[in-house]
Amino acid sequence: MTLERERTDAAASVPRFATQPAGSTGSFRTVEPRIEVTAPLGERYEEILTPEALRFLAELHDRFAHTRHDLLAVRLQTRVDAANGRDPKFLPETEWIRNDPSWRVAGTAPGLEDRRVEITGPTDRKMAINALNSGAKVWLADQEDATSPTWANVIEGQLTLFDFLRGNLDYTSPEGREYRVTAAETPTIVMRPRGWHLVEKHLKFHDRAGRAMHASGSLVDFGLYVFHNAKALIAAGRGPYFYLPKLESHREAKLWNDIFVFAQDALDIPQGTIRATVLIETIQAAFQMDEILYELRDHCSGLNAGRWDYIFSIVKTFRSRGRRWVMPDRRSITMTVPFMRAYTELLVQTCHRRGAHAIGGMSAFIPNRRDPEVTERALAAVAADKRREAGDGFDGTWVAHPDLIPTARAEFDAVLGDRPNQVDRRRDDVEVTAAQLLDIPSIGGEVTEAGVHDNISIAIRYIESWLRGTGAAAIDNLMEDAATAEISRSQVWQWLHDNTITAEGTRIDQTSIVRIMAAAVAELPRFEGDRFDDAISVFRSVALEPEFPTFLTVGAYARFM
């Protein structure tokens, strides 16, 4: 169905969607751009998909969708160049930005001065209430990797945020348990929209030439949230704040900045009200941190070390470049290996030189309230991880579970004390080269049959959860999201196509993969209504075929959602 947008320009005599002359020659005609809703409307969906909100989305697409397409084409060429042996590098044409010591980013904003512990999670009502009651300083309200992008999750996640900002958020579980926001002080919300590569297929954008295409997931998530909530956030003493995922270049950052400028004018809020924190989670972006901050400088508060997607990006970028680029079992790729140390230390130094916050990543370990031994190991691992980050100069960190907040806070309290951050710690001692960022061989470690088995099992179990609508899944006492599933399947692809030899002496080829996968599939916890058959099909297509899909979620979304 189409939700027609109301005409607001009373002076115009032509109906809003009528065919109109395009120019003086009269050689072709255009229609006014619009957004069409092609999925059923659930309860209260009209409160989000209002005519005015759809008009705003259409304007965002009319102005910026073509640039998005151009930048995705640049990504494709960059991948081709990397496959042909061209390494990422610090750009000579933007050296002046890196060498100019005078510029700074906008920095903190109300509610973002102290970010020592941030909790991440999806925007369903139950998880949102738990996050808002958690005691964290910031809640990353995730419409991206921790959210399966079903139509219901996308729109009902917007309703969750809409209701909270109006004091109406509650939830009653099927078992009758009631959830309410009871915290005297709730975290500052920083919303994460989907990345540039993802579409929202339940909304179609009709351009001026009458062509129809899927809407951009990024523009939909950002547009609906900022349209409905920017003024409510400002009135509450905060603002519309965003985490920007999967950026690969400063040009992509500039696109976001242009969108922010337009949105603030369109919504009649002051320029600079929007704040962004950029996830540095691709190897390409690691070489352009200064440039990304510069392009967003009037709207930027910091960078985040998106560690799991960063590892995935390296595997993806260099997957066909030979044995030098083959990584060992996933568990061997820790934050202390040299190339990860180089990446995180450069991030802290770059942020603090520019007045930006450096936010650490998320340890995958989670507690288990039914197993004290598992919980003890998780708390110890998280404490060590956060102690290292605080000592390195990070201003805050992520956790995925409320029970981890006291542990993470204690490590940052020990370093920060009463200070809200440590941006004044410049880390002038850090010198990171391109070779250090690309130093994969120094990892060491081995590929084992157990590692292959675990990657297959984790990827299939996560994909099954994702297909059922759950994007953050506890698997083997680790919090898995789309990023960790991407590491698992991309490593399997790389090992298979490199004919890697395991520590046990087994060549990873089609025969051994079939055998190991059969064992992993036999162990799957089947249940009525599960999606394991579909998950296995997805895994085969993204890990075992000659072609390597850039993101497993793209094809799975197109086929199953």
LOKOL-323385 format. One record per residue (C-alpha): residue in one letter; x, y, z. Coordinates in steps of 0.2 Angstrom, whole numbers, plus 2048, in hexadecimal, padded with zeros to 3 digits. Example, Ala and Ser with C-alpha at 12.3 -4.5 7.8 and 13.67 -1.06 7.14 Angstrom:
2
A83E7EA827;S8447FB824;
END
This chain:
561
M800800800;T8058127FE;L80381F80C;E80182F802;R80983E809;E7FE84E80C;R80285D801;T80986B80C;D80D8787FF;A7FC8817FD;A80288C7F0;A80587E7E4;S7F78797D8;V7FE8687D2;P7F98597DD;R8088527E6;F80B8427DC;A8058487CC;T8108487BD;Q8188587BA;P8238617AD;A83685D7B1;G83D86C7A8;S83C87979A;T83E86D78C;G82F863790;S838854789;F835849799;R82A84A7A8;T82E8467BA;V8238417CA;E8268477DB;P83183B7E5;R8278317F2;I8298227FE;E81D8137FC;V81980780A;T8187F5803;A8167EB813;P8077E981E;L8057F682C;G8057EF83D;E7FD7F784D;R80280984F;Y80E80983F;E805818839;E80C822847;I81D820840;L81981F82D;T80F82F82D;P80D83981D;E819846824;A826839828;L825831817;R82784280F;F837845819;L83E833814;A83A837802;E843848803;L85283F80B;H8528327FD;D85083F7EF;R85F8497F5;F86B83B7FB;A86682A7F4;H87182D7E4;T8808317EE;R87E8227F8;H87D8177E8;D88D8207E2;L89681C7F2;L89180A7F2;A8988097E0;V8A98107E7;R8A88027F5;L8A77F57E7;Q8B67FC7DE;T8C07FD7EE;R8BD7EA7F1;V8C27E77DF;D8D27F17E2;A8D67E87F2;A8D37D77EA;N8E07DC7DD;G8ED7E07EA;R8EA7F27EE;D8EC7F5801;P8E280280A;K8ED81280E;F8ED823816;L8E782E808;P8F383A801;E8E68467FB;T8DF84980D;E8F084A815;W8ED85C819;I8DE857824;R8E984B82E;N8F7858830;D8EC867835;P8EC867848;S8E0875849;W8CF86E846;R8C4865853;V8B385C852;A8A486385B;G8A7856869;T89B853877;A888858878;P87B857886;G87B84588D;L88B840884;E89884888F;D89B837899;R89A82788F;R8A481C899;V89880D898;E88C80B889;I8807FC887;T87B7F6876;G86C7ED871;P85D7EC865;T84E7F7866;D8407EB86B;R8367F187A;K83D7E4887;M84F7E6882;A84D7F9881;I8457FA893;N8537EF89A;A8607FB891;L85880A898;N8588038A9;S8697FD8A8;G87380B8B0;A87E80E8A1;K88381F89B;V87D81C889;W872810880;L87680C86E;A865809868;D8697FD85A;Q85F7FC849;E86F7F4841;D8797E4846;A86F7E0856;T85E7E184D;S8587D5840;P8507E1834;T83E7D9833;W8317E682E;A82A7E4840;N83B7E7848;V83F7F783D;I82E800841;E82B7F9853;G83D7FE857;Q838810852;L82880F85C;T83380986B;L83D81986A;F82E824866;D82581E876;F83481F882;L83683187D;R824835881;G82482B891;N81981D88B;L82580E88A;D8207FE892;Y81F7EB88E;T8167DC894;S81E7CB890;P8137BC88A;E8167B589B;G80E7C58A3;R81E7CD8A9;E81D7E08A9;Y82C7EB8A4;R82D7FE8A7;V83A80B8A6;T83E80E8B9;A84F8168B9;A8518278C0;E85E82B8B3;T85D8228A2;P86C820895;T86E82D887;I867825877;V873823869;M86981B85A;R87281084E;P86A80F83C;R86E80282F;G87D804825;W87E80B813;H87E7FA80B;L86D7F5812;V85C7F880B;E84A7F9812;K8407EF806;H82F7F280E;L831804808;K8338097F6;F83A81A7F1;H8338217E0;D83F82D7D9;R83B83C7CD;A83C8317BE;G82F8257C5;R83C8177C9;A83880D7D8;M8468067E3;H8487FF7F5;A84B80D802;S85B80F80B;G85B80781C;S867814822;L85B82381C;V84C81A823;D853816834;F85B828836;G84C83182E;L83E82A838;Y84782B848;V84D83D846;F83D84383E;H83283D84D;N83E83F85B;A84B84D859;K84185B861;A83B84F86F;L84D84A873;I85285C873;A84486187F;A84A85288A;G85C85A88B;R86484E87F;G86484E86C;P86384385D;Y87383985E;F87982B852;Y88581D850;L88A81C83E;P88F80A838;K89980282B;L8A1812823;E8AF80F817;S8B5820813;H8B4833817;R8A9835808;E89C82A811;A89E835820;K89B845816;L88B83D810;W88583B821;N88A84D826;D880854817;I87184A81D;F87385182E;V874863827;F86486081D;A85B85882B;Q85E865837;D85887382B;A849869826;L844865838;D84887783E;I85587284B;P86687B84D;Q874875843;G88086A84D;T872863858;I875852850;R884848856;A88C83984F;T89882C855;V8A0822847;L8A4810848;I8B580C841;E8B17FB83C;T8B97F982B;I8CB7F8826;Q8C8806819;A8C1812826;A8D080F832;F8DB818825;Q8CF827825;M8CB82A837;D8D183C836;E8C783F826;I8B783882D;L8B884383C;Y8BC852831;E8AD84F826;L8A184D835;R8AA85A840;D89B865843;H890856848;C89D84984F;S8A0844861;G8AB83585F;L8B1825857;N8AE81385D;A8B980485B;G8AD7F8852;R8B87E9855;W8AE7DA84E;D8A97E283E;Y8BB7E983C;I8C17D783C;F8B47D2830;S8B97E0825;I8CB7DA824;V8C67C8820;K8BA7CE813;T8C77DB80B;F8D67CF80A;R8CD7BE809;S8D47BA7F8;R8E57C17FA;G8EE7B17FF;R8F47A980F;R8FC7B8817;W8EA7BF81A;V8E37AF821;M8DE7B1833;P8DE7A3840;D8CF79D84B;R8C37AC850;R8C77AA862;S8DA7AD85E;I8D67BF857;T8D67C8868;M8D77DB86B;T8EA7D9870;V8F07D385F;P8FB7E0857;F8F07E6848;M8E17E8854;R8EC7F2861;A8F27FD852;Y8E080084D;T8D980485F;E8E880F864;L8E7819854;L8D481C857;V8D7823868;Q8E582E863;T8DB834854;C8CC83885E;H8D584186C;R8DF84C860;R8CE852859;G8C485486A;A8BA844866;H8B5836872;A8BD82586F;I8B1817873;G8B7805875;G8AF7F586E;M8A57E7875;S8AC7D887D;A8A17C9877;F8A17C0888;I8907C1891;P88B7BB8A2;N8807AC8A5;R8757AE8B5;R87279B8B6;D8857978B5;P8907A08C2;E8A07998BA;V89C7A08A9;T8977B18B0;E8A87B18BA;R8B17AE8AA;A8A77BB8A1;L8AA7C88AE;A8BD7C58AF;A8BE7C689C;V8B47D689B;A8BE7DE8A9;A8CE7DB8A0;D8C77E1890;K8C17F1897;R8D07F48A2;R8DB7F4892;E8CF800889;A8CF80C898;G8E280B899;D8E480E887;G8DA81F888;F8C981A882;D8BB82588A;G8AE81788B;T8A9806885;W89B7FA880;V8937EC889;A8847E1883;H87D7DC894;P8777E68A3;D8817DA8AF;L8917E08A7;I88F7F28AA;P8967F38BC;T8A67E98B6;A8A97F58A7;R8A58048B2;A8B17FF8BF;E8BF7FE8B3;F8BC80F8AB;D8B88178BC;A8CA8118C2;V8D181C8B4;L8C582A8B2;G8C082D8C4;D8B483C8C4;R8BA8428B2;P8AC83F8A5;N8B9839898;Q8CC83A894;V8CC843884;D8DA84E88A;R8E583E889;R8ED841878;R8F7831876;D90583A86D;D90F82A870;V906821863;E90D81E852;V903813846;T90880E835;A8FE807826;A9097F7828;Q9047F583A;L8F17F7836;L8F47E9829;D8FF7DE833;I8F47CE833;P9027C1833;S9087C6844;I8F77BF84C;G8FE7AD84C;G8F27A0852;E8EB791848;V8DC78C83E;T8D577C847;E8C6771842;A8BE776852;G8BF78884C;V8B778483B;H8AA77A844;D8A6789850;N8A5796842;I89978B839;S88E788848;I88E79A84E;A88A7A183D;I87C79583A;R87579784B;Y8767AA84A;I86E7AB839;E8607A083F;S85D7AC84D;W85E7BB841;L8517B3835;R8457B1844;G8477C4848;T8547C4856;G8647CD851;A86E7CB861;A86F7B9867;A8787B1875;I8827A286F;D88E798879;N88F7A6886;L8947B3879;M8897C1872;E8887BF85F;D8827CB853;A8837CD840;A8957D3842;T89B7C384B;A8917B883F;E89A7C1830;I8AB7BD837;S8A67AB839;R8A07A8828;S8AD7B381F;Q8BB7A9828;V8B3799822;W8B37A0810;Q8C57A5811;W8CB795818;L8C278B80B;H8C87957FD;D8DA796803;N8DA783806;T8E0786818;I8E8778821;T8E1776833;A8EC773842;E8E7761841;G8ED75F82F;T8DC760826;R8DB76A816;I8CB775817;D8C3770806;Q8B176C801;T8B375A808;S8B975F819;I8AC76E81A;V89E762816;R8A3756824;I8A6764831;M89676D82C;A88C75D82D;A89275B83F;A88E76D844;V87C76B83C;A87975B845;E87C764856;L870772852;P86277585F;R853772854;F842777859;E831779852;G830789847;D84378B846;R84B792836;F85B787836;D857781824;D85779281E;A866797828;I870788821;S86B78E810;V8717A0813;F88179A81B;R88578F80C;S88279E800;V88E7AA80A;A89C79E810;L89D78F803;E89A7977F2;P8A779E7E7;E8A07AF7E8;F8A27B97F8;P8937C37FD;T8997D3805;F88C7D2813;L8827C2818;T8737CC81D;V8707D480C;G86B7C4803;A8637BC812;Y8587CC814;A8537CC801;R84E7B9802;F8467B7813;M8407C8819;
END
